């Protein structure tokens, strides 16, 4: 045991003082980008390198934490690639998904129609509480942003429907 790098197991560090006492040598802890524990240098070399003795110093042993094993896949988790679904069951799922998306598309298109009607080509009717013109302009810009969001939602639903029809 001449040199032990800092990446060594911590339990070896606990054994160093006992080993050096049995061998009659002194163990030094030398600084550096790997911290070095050694008993292979003389006291002069240790002093030149800035090493300290660890005899009599308390040694802390830190045990590493065992990594957790991956959890087994739950019933609701993703299915393995090799598992098969009954074709009739898959057709039913696809049909349900298509029906849900079509209903959602219809709701969003109705919402867009209402938003455009209220927006009135950028000139919605002023409300009584909008005495301040800036309040009115803020509401108009919110309406315009709402229309843009709804149009984006409709485009996303149409993309999803197109994926199902492939």
C-alpha positions, 0 to 999 in steps of 0.5 A, spaced: 500 500 500 504 505 497 499 510 494 491 511 495 487 516 490 481 520 492 477 515 488 478 509 493 473 506 497 472 510 504 472 504 508 480 504 506 481 511 509 478 508 515 483 502 515 489 507 513 491 509 521 491 502 523 495 500 517 500 505 518 500 504 526 502 496 525 507 498 519 510 503 524 509 509 518 505 515 518 500 516 513 500 523 510 494 527 506 497 531 501 493 536 497 492 536 490 487 535 484 486 528 487 487 528 494 492 523 496 493 519 502 500 515 502 505 513 507 510 512 501 514 519 502 518 521 508 517 527 512 521 532 508 517 530 502 511 531 506 513 538 508 515 540 501 508 538 498 504 541 504 502 534 506 499 533 513 499 527 518 492 523 519 495 519 525 490 520 531 485 525 526 478 522 526 476 518 520 469 519 517 467 513 513 461 515 508 457 509 505 455 510 499 447 510 497 445 504 493 441 506 487 434 504 487 432 499 482 427 501 477 420 500 479 416 495 475 411 498 470 405 499 473 398 497 469 397 505 467 404 505 465 407 505 457 406 498 454 412 494 452 413 495 444 412 487 443 405 487 447 399 486 442 392 489 442 386 486 439 385 489 433 377 490 434 379 493 441 384 498 437 379 500 432 374 501 438 379 506 441 380 509 435 373 510 434 372 513 441 378 518 440 376 520 433 369 522 436 371 526 442 376 530 437 370 531 433 366 534 438 371 538 441 373 541 434 365 543 434 365 546 440 372 550 439 369 552 432 362 554 435 366 558 440 370 561 435 364 564 431 361 567 437 368 570 439 368 573 432 361 576 432 363 579 439 369 582 436 366 585 430 372 586 426 376 589 431 370 594 433 366 591 439 361 595 442 363 599 448 360 597 455 358 602 460 364 600 465 369 602 459 368 610 460 376 610 459 378 608 452 384 604 454 380 599 458 376 598 451 382 597 447 385 592 453 378 588 452 379 589 444 386 586 445 384 580 449 379 578 444 383 578 439 388 574 443 382 569 445 381 569 437 388 567 435 388 562 441 382 558 439 384 558 432 391 555 434 387 550 438 382 548 432 389 547 428 391 542 433 385 538 433 385 538 426 392 535 426 390 530 431 384 528 427 389 527 421 393 523 425 388 518 426 385 518 419 392 515 417 
